[in-house]
């Protein structure tokens, strides 16, 4: 048993120790085998298809596979970058490792039914490898990307983010600020009544409640904590330095957790995942 | 408001603060189950490919009876194992399952090796497609297994490290560490490094 644990830990370490190139755009030419014209052409092709279907395609050329097989490297790279949209997992990687003479089409979960293993293999063997054998990386990659786009075209229609797909926590800041607003209004209303002290406690209590909500994800826990704090706190004055600092931190933290692929100027993965679909080839 | 109620209320707040930890065991448990479901899916996918593969190979390589039979046999022994969720709580059954699958893996790789000898078979479109699918499925199995090992590692660590262990012990006395795959020799092999 101990041996098994050691082996599994070892394999985890092995996985953790490989490095990935930076996702600088839709074409990441780490190996430097593509001409500038091809790169432009590829980006144009891919962007057009992405606009239509939200499928993310990334072409990457690697200097080295770092001792991994291309299929092992590929799915980890895909997951690392998060190519494809979250929940749809509609990303495709075309990976070329010229030094190892290996090529792979790595297909995200969501596209496996369109771009099947068999089709990926056909694209590699019929469209890409004939060019690569002649040393024409530009031609092979262009043709390969065209075939990939054809295969996955129209799988998904682009929709504006549906509200229902957002998790509850996406609404947290809105709820939070609405709440603060509500408290400020009521505070003015009851400022001179006997409930005054509760109103004063409400603001720190709601900060704490929000914090608890973000930490635990339980709205009920936050509400209970809020009510509890209303009674416990002893007339803390609102609006001191600590609390204002708190808003900034909490909100930023929250903001960074919520990442969707951007379609604007920059390019980033949308959080898609990979499970080993696709095919490899060598020449 | 008396001091005692204050303390009680603070304790309640404290428990909710640690709410994330309280939920770790069931959360990780679900993750392990999901990862395991994925492993089973991929194994099933492989088993589903086999009848087609055998039919295709038979068309070109009738005399390779032994190899074909070995695959058929291994497949049926895999199919016979009714694997339910509780296989994860039963290391013996888990071992059995794994052994049966490994046998099928080696029978299949022998079949593919044999088929190298038949140029007509290798040129068959159907066979090429099946081969690609099989390769893809083996790759998926490897990844699903790795993901499963990762999920189990996280879960087992939760049950074995302090202070999570105490919470787990208190709230989930039934939770037991889960089995992992023993990795075959082939998988332990250090990746080949090409110095050229």
Interface residues (C-beta under 8 A of the other chain):
Chain A: X4 X5 X7 X8 X9 X11 X12 X15 X67 X68 X69 X71 X72 X75 X100 X116 X117 X118 X120 X121 X122 X212 X215 X216 X217 X218 X221 X222 X224 X225 X228 X229 X231 X232 X275 X276 X277 X278 X279 X280
Chain B: X1 X5 X6 X9 X10 X12 X13 X16 X17 X19 X20 X38 X128 X129 X130 X131 X132 X133 X135 X136 X137 X139 X140 X142 X143 X144 X146 X149 X150 X153 X180 X181 X182 X183 X187 X188 X191 X192 X193 X194
